[in-house]
């Protein structure tokens, strides 16, 4: 396979994954409780996608905020 074909295939794959992420389709990213010192924090929830990361306080007021 020539380098141009391989590059075009990778660019197409990246574009498809970006569109899927923007459309809200889960594409194998991570969601769940964060782990601290080997123990899951059940009162917190994190959702990570290709473009965003959001943390929610599920054990308190239920507020969510973007993670940096």
mmCIF file as Biopython writes it, N, C-alpha, C and O atoms, coordinates in Angstrom:
data_model
#
loop_
_atom_site.group_PDB
_atom_site.id
_atom_site.type_symbol
_atom_site.label_atom_id
_atom_site.label_alt_id
_atom_site.label_comp_id
_atom_site.label_asym_id
_atom_site.label_entity_id
_atom_site.label_seq_id
_atom_site.pdbx_PDB_ins_code
_atom_site.Cartn_x
_atom_site.Cartn_y
_atom_site.Cartn_z
_atom_site.occupancy
_atom_site.B_iso_or_equiv
_atom_site.auth_seq_id
_atom_site.auth_asym_id
_atom_site.pdbx_PDB_model_num
ATOM 1   N N  . UNK A ? 1  ? 0.859   -1.171 0.000  1.0 0.0 1  A 1 
ATOM 2   C CA . UNK A ? 1  ? 0.000   0.000  0.000  1.0 0.0 1  A 1 
ATOM 3   C C  . UNK A ? 1  ? 0.902   1.230  0.000  1.0 0.0 1  A 1 
ATOM 4   O O  . UNK A ? 1  ? 1.873   1.306  0.753  1.0 0.0 1  A 1 
ATOM 5   N N  . UNK A ? 2  ? 0.573   2.161  -0.834 1.0 0.0 2  A 1 
ATOM 6   C CA . UNK A ? 2  ? 1.397   3.368  -0.926 1.0 0.0 2  A 1 
ATOM 7   C C  . UNK A ? 2  ? 1.143   4.272  0.288  1.0 0.0 2  A 1 
ATOM 8   O O  . UNK A ? 2  ? 0.086   4.188  0.913  1.0 0.0 2  A 1 
ATOM 9   N N  . UNK A ? 3  ? 2.098   5.125  0.616  1.0 0.0 3  A 1 
ATOM 10  C CA . UNK A ? 3  ? 1.937   6.022  1.760  1.0 0.0 3  A 1 
ATOM 11  C C  . UNK A ? 3  ? 0.741   6.965  1.607  1.0 0.0 3  A 1 
ATOM 12  O O  . UNK A ? 3  ? 0.109   7.339  2.595  1.0 0.0 3  A 1 
ATOM 13  N N  . UNK A ? 4  ? 0.439   7.344  0.377  1.0 0.0 4  A 1 
ATOM 14  C CA . UNK A ? 4  ? -0.708  8.245  0.169  1.0 0.0 4  A 1 
ATOM 15  C C  . UNK A ? 4  ? -2.018  7.548  0.489  1.0 0.0 4  A 1 
ATOM 16  O O  . UNK A ? 4  ? -2.915  8.154  1.076  1.0 0.0 4  A 1 
ATOM 17  N N  . UNK A ? 5  ? -2.140  6.285  0.113  1.0 0.0 5  A 1 
ATOM 18  C CA . UNK A ? 5  ? -3.364  5.531  0.393  1.0 0.0 5  A 1 
ATOM 19  C C  . UNK A ? 5  ? -3.507  5.330  1.900  1.0 0.0 5  A 1 
ATOM 20  O O  . UNK A ? 5  ? -4.595  5.486  2.455  1.0 0.0 5  A 1 
ATOM 21  N N  . UNK A ? 6  ? -2.402  4.983  2.557  1.0 0.0 6  A 1 
ATOM 22  C CA . UNK A ? 6  ? -2.442  4.794  4.008  1.0 0.0 6  A 1 
ATOM 23  C C  . UNK A ? 6  ? -2.808  6.096  4.718  1.0 0.0 6  A 1 
ATOM 24  O O  . UNK A ? 6  ? -3.605  6.083  5.657  1.0 0.0 6  A 1 
ATOM 25  N N  . UNK A ? 7  ? -2.245  7.201  4.288  1.0 0.0 7  A 1 
ATOM 26  C CA . UNK A ? 7  ? -2.571  8.491  4.885  1.0 0.0 7  A 1 
ATOM 27  C C  . UNK A ? 7  ? -4.024  8.873  4.674  1.0 0.0 7  A 1 
ATOM 28  O O  . UNK A ? 7  ? -4.668  9.398  5.582  1.0 0.0 7  A 1 
ATOM 29  N N  . UNK A ? 8  ? -4.545  8.611  3.479  1.0 0.0 8  A 1 
ATOM 30  C CA . UNK A ? 8  ? -5.949  8.907  3.188  1.0 0.0 8  A 1 
ATOM 31  C C  . UNK A ? 8  ? -6.870  8.046  4.044  1.0 0.0 8  A 1 
ATOM 32  O O  . UNK A ? 8  ? -7.898  8.524  4.525  1.0 0.0 8  A 1 
ATOM 33  N N  . UNK A ? 9  ? -6.509  6.781  4.236  1.0 0.0 9  A 1 
ATOM 34  C CA . UNK A ? 9  ? -7.324  5.892  5.062  1.0 0.0 9  A 1 
ATOM 35  C C  . UNK A ? 9  ? -7.340  6.359  6.515  1.0 0.0 9  A 1 
ATOM 36  O O  . UNK A ? 9  ? -8.392  6.345  7.155  1.0 0.0 9  A 1 
ATOM 37  N N  . UNK A ? 10 ? -6.198  6.770  7.038  1.0 0.0 10 A 1 
ATOM 38  C CA . UNK A ? 10 ? -6.148  7.272  8.412  1.0 0.0 10 A 1 
ATOM 39  C C  . UNK A ? 10 ? -6.924  8.575  8.566  1.0 0.0 10 A 1 
ATOM 40  O O  . UNK A ? 10 ? -7.586  8.782  9.583  1.0 0.0 10 A 1 
ATOM 41  N N  . UNK A ? 11 ? -6.852  9.448  7.578  1.0 0.0 11 A 1 
ATOM 42  C CA . UNK A ? 11 ? -7.606  10.708 7.629  1.0 0.0 11 A 1 
ATOM 43  C C  . UNK A ? 11 ? -9.108  10.436 7.607  1.0 0.0 11 A 1 
ATOM 44  O O  . UNK A ? 11 ? -9.870  11.092 8.316  1.0 0.0 11 A 1 
ATOM 45  N N  . UNK A ? 12 ? -9.530  9.472  6.797  1.0 0.0 12 A 1 
ATOM 46  C CA . UNK A ? 12 ? -10.950 9.119  6.733  1.0 0.0 12 A 1 
ATOM 47  C C  . UNK A ? 12 ? -11.413 8.543  8.068  1.0 0.0 12 A 1 
ATOM 48  O O  . UNK A ? 12 ? -12.497 8.878  8.547  1.0 0.0 12 A 1 
ATOM 49  N N  . UNK A ? 13 ? -10.601 7.682  8.668  1.0 0.0 13 A 1 
ATOM 50  C CA . UNK A ? 13 ? -10.948 7.104  9.963  1.0 0.0 13 A 1 
ATOM 51  C C  . UNK A ? 13 ? -11.063 8.193  11.026 1.0 0.0 13 A 1 
ATOM 52  O O  . UNK A ? 13 ? -11.994 8.169  11.830 1.0 0.0 13 A 1 
ATOM 53  N N  . UNK A ? 14 ? -10.141 9.139  11.043 1.0 0.0 14 A 1 
ATOM 54  C CA . UNK A ? 14 ? -10.194 10.239 12.009 1.0 0.0 14 A 1 
ATOM 55  C C  . UNK A ? 14 ? -11.448 11.079 11.816 1.0 0.0 14 A 1 
ATOM 56  O O  . UNK A ? 14 ? -12.076 11.486 12.793 1.0 0.0 14 A 1 
ATOM 57  N N  . UNK A ? 15 ? -11.818 11.342 10.573 1.0 0.0 15 A 1 
ATOM 58  C CA . UNK A ? 15 ? -13.020 12.133 10.302 1.0 0.0 15 A 1 
ATOM 59  C C  . UNK A ? 15 ? -14.268 11.399 10.771 1.0 0.0 15 A 1 
ATOM 60  O O  . UNK A ? 15 ? -15.164 12.020 11.344 1.0 0.0 15 A 1 
ATOM 61  N N  . UNK A ? 16 ? -14.345 10.116 10.544 1.0 0.0 16 A 1 
ATOM 62  C CA . UNK A ? 16 ? -15.506 9.330  10.976 1.0 0.0 16 A 1 
ATOM 63  C C  . UNK A ? 16 ? -15.606 9.322  12.492 1.0 0.0 16 A 1 
ATOM 64  O O  . UNK A ? 16 ? -16.701 9.487  13.030 1.0 0.0 16 A 1 
ATOM 65  N N  . UNK A ? 17 ? -14.492 9.136  13.197 1.0 0.0 17 A 1 
ATOM 66  C CA . UNK A ? 17 ? -14.518 9.148  14.660 1.0 0.0 17 A 1 
ATOM 67  C C  . UNK A ? 17 ? -14.896 10.511 15.215 1.0 0.0 17 A 1 
ATOM 68  O O  . UNK A ? 17 ? -15.591 10.592 16.229 1.0 0.0 17 A 1 
ATOM 69  N N  . UNK A ? 18 ? -14.454 11.579 14.574 1.0 0.0 18 A 1 
ATOM 70  C CA . UNK A ? 18 ? -14.811 12.924 15.021 1.0 0.0 18 A 1 
ATOM 71  C C  . UNK A ? 18 ? -16.305 13.178 14.859 1.0 0.0 18 A 1 
ATOM 72  O O  . UNK A ? 18 ? -16.942 13.720 15.762 1.0 0.0 18 A 1 
ATOM 73  N N  . UNK A ? 19 ? -16.862 12.797 13.731 1.0 0.0 19 A 1 
ATOM 74  C CA . UNK A ? 19 ? -18.304 12.975 13.498 1.0 0.0 19 A 1 
ATOM 75  C C  . UNK A ? 19 ? -19.104 12.131 14.481 1.0 0.0 19 A 1 
ATOM 76  O O  . UNK A ? 19 ? -20.124 12.587 14.999 1.0 0.0 19 A 1 
ATOM 77  N N  . UNK A ? 20 ? -18.655 10.905 14.743 1.0 0.0 20 A 1 
ATOM 78  C CA . UNK A ? 20 ? -19.361 10.047 15.698 1.0 0.0 20 A 1 
ATOM 79  C C  . UNK A ? 20 ? -19.336 10.663 17.095 1.0 0.0 20 A 1 
ATOM 80  O O  . UNK A ? 20 ? -20.335 10.609 17.813 1.0 0.0 20 A 1 
ATOM 81  N N  . UNK A ? 21 ? -18.220 11.238 17.480 1.0 0.0 21 A 1 
ATOM 82  C CA . UNK A ? 21 ? -18.117 11.862 18.789 1.0 0.0 21 A 1 
ATOM 83  C C  . UNK A ? 21 ? -19.021 13.087 18.893 1.0 0.0 21 A 1 
ATOM 84  O O  . UNK A ? 21 ? -19.679 13.289 19.914 1.0 0.0 21 A 1 
ATOM 85  N N  . UNK A ? 22 ? -19.055 13.895 17.850 1.0 0.0 22 A 1 
ATOM 86  C CA . UNK A ? 22 ? -19.909 15.089 17.862 1.0 0.0 22 A 1 
ATOM 87  C C  . UNK A ? 22 ? -21.384 14.716 17.868 1.0 0.0 22 A 1 
ATOM 88  O O  . UNK A ? 22 ? -22.207 15.449 18.417 1.0 0.0 22 A 1 
ATOM 89  N N  . UNK A ? 23 ? -21.725 13.583 17.264 1.0 0.0 23 A 1 
ATOM 90  C CA . UNK A ? 23 ? -23.114 13.142 17.216 1.0 0.0 23 A 1 
ATOM 91  C C  . UNK A ? 23 ? -23.549 12.475 18.515 1.0 0.0 23 A 1 
ATOM 92  O O  . UNK A ? 23 ? -24.726 12.155 18.682 1.0 0.0 23 A 1 
ATOM 93  N N  . UNK A ? 24 ? -22.621 12.265 19.426 1.0 0.0 24 A 1 
ATOM 94  C CA . UNK A ? 24 ? -22.965 11.652 20.704 1.0 0.0 24 A 1 
ATOM 95  C C  . UNK A ? 24 ? -22.940 10.141 20.675 1.0 0.0 24 A 1 
ATOM 96  O O  . UNK A ? 24 ? -23.375 9.500  21.632 1.0 0.0 24 A 1 
ATOM 97  N N  . UNK A ? 25 ? -22.448 9.564  19.612 1.0 0.0 25 A 1 
ATOM 98  C CA . UNK A ? 25 ? -22.365 8.113  19.518 1.0 0.0 25 A 1 
ATOM 99  C C  . UNK A ? 25 ? -21.151 7.653  20.303 1.0 0.0 25 A 1 
ATOM 100 O O  . UNK A ? 25 ? -20.037 8.095  20.024 1.0 0.0 25 A 1 
ATOM 101 N N  . UNK A ? 26 ? -21.343 6.765  21.290 1.0 0.0 26 A 1 
ATOM 102 C CA . UNK A ? 26 ? -20.182 6.310  22.048 1.0 0.0 26 A 1 
ATOM 103 C C  . UNK A ? 26 ? -19.203 5.564  21.146 1.0 0.0 26 A 1 
ATOM 104 O O  . UNK A ? 26 ? -19.597 4.668  20.400 1.0 0.0 26 A 1 
ATOM 105 N N  . UNK A ? 27 ? -17.954 5.929  21.215 1.0 0.0 27 A 1 
ATOM 106 C CA . UNK A ? 27 ? -16.949 5.315  20.348 1.0 0.0 27 A 1 
ATOM 107 C C  . UNK A ? 27 ? -15.833 4.696  21.172 1.0 0.0 27 A 1 
ATOM 108 O O  . UNK A ? 27 ? -14.663 4.792  20.802 1.0 0.0 27 A 1 
ATOM 109 N N  . UNK A ? 28 ? -16.178 4.066  22.277 1.0 0.0 28 A 1 
ATOM 110 C CA . UNK A ? 28 ? -15.178 3.397  23.081 1.0 0.0 28 A 1 
ATOM 111 C C  . UNK A ? 28 ? -14.439 4.302  24.041 1.0 0.0 28 A 1 
ATOM 112 O O  . UNK A ? 28 ? -13.340 3.953  24.472 1.0 0.0 28 A 1 
ATOM 113 N N  . UNK A ? 29 ? -14.993 5.449  24.394 1.0 0.0 29 A 1 
ATOM 114 C CA . UNK A ? 29 ? -14.338 6.329  25.344 1.0 0.0 29 A 1 
ATOM 115 C C  . UNK A ? 29 ? -14.681 5.887  26.744 1.0 0.0 29 A 1 
ATOM 116 O O  . UNK A ? 29 ? -15.396 4.899  26.906 1.0 0.0 29 A 1 
ATOM 117 N N  . UNK A ? 30 ? -14.205 6.572  27.760 1.0 0.0 30 A 1 
ATOM 118 C CA . UNK A ? 30 ? -14.310 6.106  29.138 1.0 0.0 30 A 1 
ATOM 119 C C  . UNK A ? 30 ? -15.407 6.828  29.893 1.0 0.0 30 A 1 
ATOM 120 O O  . UNK A ? 30 ? -15.581 8.040  29.758 1.0 0.0 30 A 1 
ATOM 121 N N  . UNK A ? 31 ? -16.152 6.063  30.696 1.0 0.0 31 A 1 
ATOM 122 C CA . UNK A ? 31 ? -17.131 6.632  31.611 1.0 0.0 31 A 1 
ATOM 123 C C  . UNK A ? 31 ? -17.159 5.767  32.862 1.0 0.0 31 A 1 
ATOM 124 O O  . UNK A ? 31 ? -16.997 4.549  32.781 1.0 0.0 31 A 1 
ATOM 125 N N  . UNK A ? 32 ? -17.358 6.380  33.998 1.0 0.0 32 A 1 
ATOM 126 C CA . UNK A ? 32 ? -17.423 5.627  35.243 1.0 0.0 32 A 1 
ATOM 127 C C  . UNK A ? 32 ? -16.927 6.431  36.424 1.0 0.0 32 A 1 
ATOM 128 O O  . UNK A ? 32 ? -16.783 7.652  36.357 1.0 0.0 32 A 1 
ATOM 129 N N  . UNK A ? 33 ? -16.667 5.716  37.514 1.0 0.0 33 A 1 
ATOM 130 C CA . UNK A ? 33 ? -16.204 6.341  38.740 1.0 0.0 33 A 1 
ATOM 131 C C  . UNK A ? 33 ? -14.681 6.459  38.724 1.0 0.0 33 A 1 
ATOM 132 O O  . UNK A ? 33 ? -13.998 5.497  38.374 1.0 0.0 33 A 1 
ATOM 133 N N  . UNK A ? 34 ? -14.139 7.615  39.093 1.0 0.0 34 A 1 
ATOM 134 C CA . UNK A ? 34 ? -12.679 7.736  39.182 1.0 0.0 34 A 1 
ATOM 135 C C  . UNK A ? 34 ? -12.150 6.896  40.348 1.0 0.0 34 A 1 
ATOM 136 O O  . UNK A ? 34 ? -12.875 6.603  41.298 1.0 0.0 34 A 1 
ATOM 137 N N  . UNK A ? 35 ? -10.888 6.518  40.257 1.0 0.0 35 A 1 
ATOM 138 C CA . UNK A ? 35 ? -10.255 5.705  41.297 1.0 0.0 35 A 1 
ATOM 139 C C  . UNK A ? 35 ? -9.185  6.540  41.985 1.0 0.0 35 A 1 
ATOM 140 O O  . UNK A ? 35 ? -8.369  7.191  41.333 1.0 0.0 35 A 1 
ATOM 141 N N  . UNK A ? 36 ? -9.202  6.510  43.316 1.0 0.0 36 A 1 
ATOM 142 C CA . UNK A ? 36 ? -8.223  7.252  44.117 1.0 0.0 36 A 1 
ATOM 143 C C  . UNK A ? 36 ? -7.662  6.307  45.164 1.0 0.0 36 A 1 
ATOM 144 O O  . UNK A ? 36 ? -8.410  5.720  45.945 1.0 0.0 36 A 1 
ATOM 145 N N  . UNK A ? 37 ? -6.351  6.162  45.179 1.0 0.0 37 A 1 
ATOM 146 C CA . UNK A ? 37 ? -5.674  5.248  46.104 1.0 0.0 37 A 1 
ATOM 147 C C  . UNK A ? 37 ? -6.213  3.829  45.988 1.0 0.0 37 A 1 
ATOM 148 O O  . UNK A ? 37 ? -6.302  3.112  46.985 1.0 0.0 37 A 1 
ATOM 149 N N  . UNK A ? 38 ? -6.569  3.424  44.784 1.0 0.0 38 A 1 
ATOM 150 C CA . UNK A ? 38 ? -7.044  2.073  44.536 1.0 0.0 38 A 1 
ATOM 151 C C  . UNK A ? 38 ? -8.507  1.841  44.859 1.0 0.0 38 A 1 
ATOM 152 O O  . UNK A ? 38 ? -8.998  0.729  44.667 1.0 0.0 38 A 1 
ATOM 153 N N  . UNK A ? 39 ? -9.218  2.842  45.339 1.0 0.0 39 A 1 
ATOM 154 C CA . UNK A ? 39 ? -10.631 2.720  45.690 1.0 0.0 39 A 1 
ATOM 155 C C  . UNK A ? 39 ? -11.478 3.596  44.773 1.0 0.0 39 A 1 
ATOM 156 O O  . UNK A ? 39 ? -11.158 4.768  44.577 1.0 0.0 39 A 1 
ATOM 157 N N  . UNK A ? 40 ? -12.562 3.041  44.203 1.0 0.0 40 A 1 
ATOM 158 C CA . UNK A ? 40 ? -13.434 3.867  43.357 1.0 0.0 40 A 1 
ATOM 159 C C  . UNK A ? 40 ? -14.191 4.900  44.192 1.0 0.0 40 A 1 
ATOM 160 O O  . UNK A ? 40 ? -14.638 4.614  45.303 1.0 0.0 40 A 1 
ATOM 161 N N  . UNK A ? 41 ? -14.324 6.084  43.644 1.0 0.0 41 A 1 
ATOM 162 C CA . UNK A ? 41 ? -15.066 7.162  44.303 1.0 0.0 41 A 1 
ATOM 163 C C  . UNK A ? 41 ? -16.508 7.102  43.806 1.0 0.0 41 A 1 
ATOM 164 O O  . UNK A ? 41 ? -16.828 7.671  42.762 1.0 0.0 41 A 1 
ATOM 165 N N  . UNK A ? 42 ? -17.382 6.415  44.549 1.0 0.0 42 A 1 
ATOM 166 C CA . UNK A ? 42 ? -18.749 6.164  44.091 1.0 0.0 42 A 1 
ATOM 167 C C  . UNK A ? 42 ? -19.627 7.412  44.083 1.0 0.0 42 A 1 
ATOM 168 O O  . UNK A ? 42 ? -20.704 7.404  43.487 1.0 0.0 42 A 1 
ATOM 169 N N  . UNK A ? 43 ? -19.186 8.468  44.729 1.0 0.0 43 A 1 
ATOM 170 C CA . UNK A ? 43 ? -19.977 9.693  44.749 1.0 0.0 43 A 1 
ATOM 171 C C  . UNK A ? 43 ? -19.590 10.655 43.635 1.0 0.0 43 A 1 
ATOM 172 O O  . UNK A ? 43 ? -20.107 11.770 43.562 1.0 0.0 43 A 1 
ATOM 173 N N  . UNK A ? 44 ? -18.677 10.220 42.766 1.0 0.0 44 A 1 
ATOM 174 C CA . UNK A ? 44 ? -18.253 11.021 41.613 1.0 0.0 44 A 1 
ATOM 175 C C  . UNK A ? 44 ? -18.431 10.177 40.358 1.0 0.0 44 A 1 
ATOM 176 O O  . UNK A ? 44 ? -18.343 8.950  40.404 1.0 0.0 44 A 1 
ATOM 177 N N  . UNK A ? 45 ? -18.680 10.843 39.242 1.0 0.0 45 A 1 
ATOM 178 C CA . UNK A ? 45 ? -18.827 10.163 37.966 1.0 0.0 45 A 1 
ATOM 179 C C  . UNK A ? 45 ? -18.122 11.002 36.900 1.0 0.0 45 A 1 
ATOM 180 O O  . UNK A ? 45 ? -18.230 12.228 36.902 1.0 0.0 45 A 1 
ATOM 181 N N  . UNK A ? 46 ? -17.402 10.345 35.993 1.0 0.0 46 A 1 
ATOM 182 C CA . UNK A ? 46 ? -16.650 11.032 34.955 1.0 0.0 46 A 1 
ATOM 183 C C  . UNK A ? 46 ? -17.051 10.450 33.606 1.0 0.0 46 A 1 
ATOM 184 O O  . UNK A ? 46 ? -17.181 9.234  33.459 1.0 0.0 46 A 1 
ATOM 185 N N  . UNK A ? 47 ? -17.246 11.327 32.618 1.0 0.0 47 A 1 
ATOM 186 C CA . UNK A ? 47 ? -17.567 10.919 31.259 1.0 0.0 47 A 1 
ATOM 187 C C  . UNK A ? 47 ? -16.570 11.601 30.326 1.0 0.0 47 A 1 
ATOM 188 O O  . UNK A ? 47 ? -16.541 12.829 30.236 1.0 0.0 47 A 1 
ATOM 189 N N  . UNK A ? 48 ? -15.747 10.803 29.629 1.0 0.0 48 A 1 
ATOM 190 C CA . UNK A ? 48 ? -14.702 11.321 28.755 1.0 0.0 48 A 1 
ATOM 191 C C  . UNK A ? 48 ? -14.999 10.904 27.324 1.0 0.0 48 A 1 
ATOM 192 O O  . UNK A ? 48 ? -15.160 9.718  27.036 1.0 0.0 48 A 1 
ATOM 193 N N  . UNK A ? 49 ? -15.072 11.889 26.423 1.0 0.0 49 A 1 
ATOM 194 C CA . UNK A ? 49 ? -15.229 11.621 24.993 1.0 0.0 49 A 1 
ATOM 195 C C  . UNK A ? 49 ? -14.004 12.171 24.273 1.0 0.0 49 A 1 
ATOM 196 O O  . UNK A ? 49 ? -13.045 12.611 24.906 1.0 0.0 49 A 1 
ATOM 197 N N  . UNK A ? 50 ? -14.046 12.141 22.965 1.0 0.0 50 A 1 
ATOM 198 C CA . UNK A ? 50 ? -12.913 12.626 22.189 1.0 0.0 50 A 1 
ATOM 199 C C  . UNK A ? 50 ? -12.672 14.117 22.408 1.0 0.0 50 A 1 
ATOM 200 O O  . UNK A ? 50 ? -11.524 14.561 22.400 1.0 0.0 50 A 1 
ATOM 201 N N  . UNK A ? 51 ? -13.731 14.892 22.601 1.0 0.0 51 A 1 
ATOM 202 C CA . UNK A ? 51 ? -13.604 16.341 22.681 1.0 0.0 51 A 1 
ATOM 203 C C  . UNK A ? 51 ? -13.863 16.928 24.064 1.0 0.0 51 A 1 
ATOM 204 O O  . UNK A ? 51 ? -13.457 18.059 24.333 1.0 0.0 51 A 1 
ATOM 205 N N  . UNK A ? 52 ? -14.531 16.183 24.948 1.0 0.0 52 A 1 
ATOM 206 C CA . UNK A ? 52 ? -14.900 16.749 26.246 1.0 0.0 52 A 1 
ATOM 207 C C  . UNK A ? 52 ? -14.628 15.757 27.371 1.0 0.0 52 A 1 
ATOM 208 O O  . UNK A ? 52 ? -14.496 14.553 27.148 1.0 0.0 52 A 1 
ATOM 209 N N  . UNK A ? 53 ? -14.549 16.290 28.573 1.0 0.0 53 A 1 
ATOM 210 C CA . UNK A ? 53 ? -14.491 15.493 29.797 1.0 0.0 53 A 1 
ATOM 211 C C  . UNK A ? 53 ? -15.348 16.215 30.827 1.0 0.0 53 A 1 
ATOM 212 O O  . UNK A ? 53 ? -15.131 17.395 31.102 1.0 0.0 53 A 1 
ATOM 213 N N  . UNK A ? 54 ? -16.327 15.505 31.401 1.0 0.0 54 A 1 
ATOM 214 C CA . UNK A ? 54 ? -17.259 16.100 32.348 1.0 0.0 54 A 1 
ATOM 215 C C  . UNK A ? 54 ? -17.252 15.268 33.619 1.0 0.0 54 A 1 
ATOM 216 O O  . UNK A ? 54 ? -17.325 14.040 33.571 1.0 0.0 54 A 1 
ATOM 217 N N  . UNK A ? 55 ? -17.165 15.949 34.756 1.0 0.0 55 A 1 
ATOM 218 C CA . UNK A ? 55 ? -17.238 15.290 36.050 1.0 0.0 55 A 1 
ATOM 219 C C  . UNK A ? 55 ? -18.510 15.702 36.769 1.0 0.0 55 A 1 
ATOM 220 O O  . UNK A ? 55 ? -18.871 16.879 36.781 1.0 0.0 55 A 1 
ATOM 221 N N  . UNK A ? 56 ? -19.194 14.724 37.372 1.0 0.0 56 A 1 
ATOM 222 C CA . UNK A ? 56 ? -20.452 14.996 38.072 1.0 0.0 56 A 1 
ATOM 223 C C  . UNK A ? 56 ? -20.354 14.555 39.525 1.0 0.0 56 A 1 
ATOM 224 O O  . UNK A ? 56 ? -19.730 13.541 39.839 1.0 0.0 56 A 1 
ATOM 225 N N  . UNK A ? 57 ? -20.974 15.324 40.402 1.0 0.0 57 A 1 
ATOM 226 C CA . UNK A ? 57 ? -21.032 15.036 41.826 1.0 0.0 57 A 1 
ATOM 227 C C  . UNK A ? 57 ? -22.324 14.275 42.087 1.0 0.0 57 A 1 
ATOM 228 O O  . UNK A ? 57 ? -23.333 14.882 42.448 1.0 0.0 57 A 1 
ATOM 229 N N  . UNK A ? 58 ? -22.310 12.960 41.911 1.0 0.0 58 A 1 
ATOM 230 C CA . UNK A ? 58 ? -23.529 12.167 42.039 1.0 0.0 58 A 1 
ATOM 231 C C  . UNK A ? 58 ? -23.906 11.920 43.490 1.0 0.0 58 A 1 
ATOM 232 O O  . UNK A ? 58 ? -25.042 11.532 43.764 1.0 0.0 58 A 1 
ATOM 233 N N  . UNK A ? 59 ? -22.999 12.129 44.420 1.0 0.0 59 A 1 
ATOM 234 C CA . UNK A ? 59 ? -23.299 11.901 45.826 1.0 0.0 59 A 1 
ATOM 235 C C  . UNK A ? 59 ? -23.749 13.149 46.548 1.0 0.0 59 A 1 
ATOM 236 O O  . UNK A ? 59 ? -24.058 13.085 47.738 1.0 0.0 59 A 1 
ATOM 237 N N  . UNK A ? 60 ? -23.797 14.267 45.882 1.0 0.0 60 A 1 
ATOM 238 C CA . UNK A ? 60 ? -24.186 15.524 46.530 1.0 0.0 60 A 1 
ATOM 239 C C  . UNK A ? 60 ? -25.319 16.197 45.789 1.0 0.0 60 A 1 
ATOM 240 O O  . UNK A ? 60 ? -26.421 15.659 45.684 1.0 0.0 60 A 1 
ATOM 241 N N  . UNK A ? 61 ? -25.035 17.384 45.276 1.0 0.0 61 A 1 
ATOM 242 C CA . UNK A ? 61 ? -26.082 18.169 44.623 1.0 0.0 61 A 1 
ATOM 243 C C  . UNK A ? 61 ? -26.326 17.765 43.176 1.0 0.0 61 A 1 
ATOM 244 O O  . UNK A ? 61 ? -27.238 18.305 42.549 1.0 0.0 61 A 1 
ATOM 245 N N  . UNK A ? 62 ? -25.562 16.853 42.627 1.0 0.0 62 A 1 
ATOM 246 C CA . UNK A ? 62 ? -25.768 16.381 41.255 1.0 0.0 62 A 1 
ATOM 247 C C  . UNK A ? 62 ? -25.212 17.318 40.208 1.0 0.0 62 A 1 
ATOM 248 O O  . UNK A ? 62 ? -25.493 17.155 39.021 1.0 0.0 62 A 1 
ATOM 249 N N  . UNK A ? 63 ? -24.424 18.299 40.625 1.0 0.0 63 A 1 
ATOM 250 C CA . UNK A ? 63 ? -23.890 19.263 39.651 1.0 0.0 63 A 1 
ATOM 251 C C  . UNK A ? 63 ? -22.788 18.618 38.818 1.0 0.0 63 A 1 
ATOM 252 O O  . UNK A ? 63 ? -22.100 17.703 39.272 1.0 0.0 63 A 1 
ATOM 253 N N  . UNK A ? 64 ? -22.635 19.108 37.598 1.0 0.0 64 A 1 
ATOM 254 C CA . UNK A ? 64 ? -21.601 18.636 36.674 1.0 0.0 64 A 1 
ATOM 255 C C  . UNK A ? 64 ? -20.773 19.827 36.208 1.0 0.0 64 A 1 
ATOM 256 O O  . UNK A ? 64 ? -21.275 20.948 36.120 1.0 0.0 64 A 1 
ATOM 257 N N  . UNK A ? 65 ? -19.508 19.576 35.911 1.0 0.0 65 A 1 
ATOM 258 C CA . UNK A ? 65 ? -18.645 20.645 35.403 1.0 0.0 65 A 1 
ATOM 259 C C  . UNK A ? 65 ? -17.608 20.037 34.462 1.0 0.0 65 A 1 
ATOM 260 O O  . UNK A ? 65 ? -17.227 18.876 34.613 1.0 0.0 65 A 1 
ATOM 261 N N  . UNK A ? 66 ? -17.155 20.830 33.493 1.0 0.0 66 A 1 
ATOM 262 C CA . UNK A ? 66 ? -16.126 20.337 32.574 1.0 0.0 66 A 1 
ATOM 263 C C  . UNK A ? 66 ? -14.808 20.129 33.311 1.0 0.0 66 A 1 
ATOM 264 O O  . UNK A ? 66 ? -14.448 20.908 34.194 1.0 0.0 66 A 1 
ATOM 265 N N  . UNK A ? 67 ? -14.096 19.074 32.943 1.0 0.0 67 A 1 
ATOM 266 C CA . UNK A ? 67 ? -12.779 18.791 33.526 1.0 0.0 67 A 1 
ATOM 267 C C  . UNK A ? 67 ? -11.710 19.311 32.602 1.0 0.0 67 A 1 
ATOM 268 O O  . UNK A ? 67 ? -11.893 19.315 31.385 1.0 0.0 67 A 1 
ATOM 269 N N  . UNK A ? 68 ? -10.612 19.744 33.145 1.0 0.0 68 A 1 
ATOM 270 C CA . UNK A ? 68 ? -9.487  20.236 32.346 1.0 0.0 68 A 1 
ATOM 271 C C  . UNK A ? 68 ? -8.350  19.284 32.426 1.0 0.0 68 A 1 
ATOM 272 O O  . UNK A ? 68 ? -7.304  19.518 31.820 1.0 0.0 68 A 1 
#
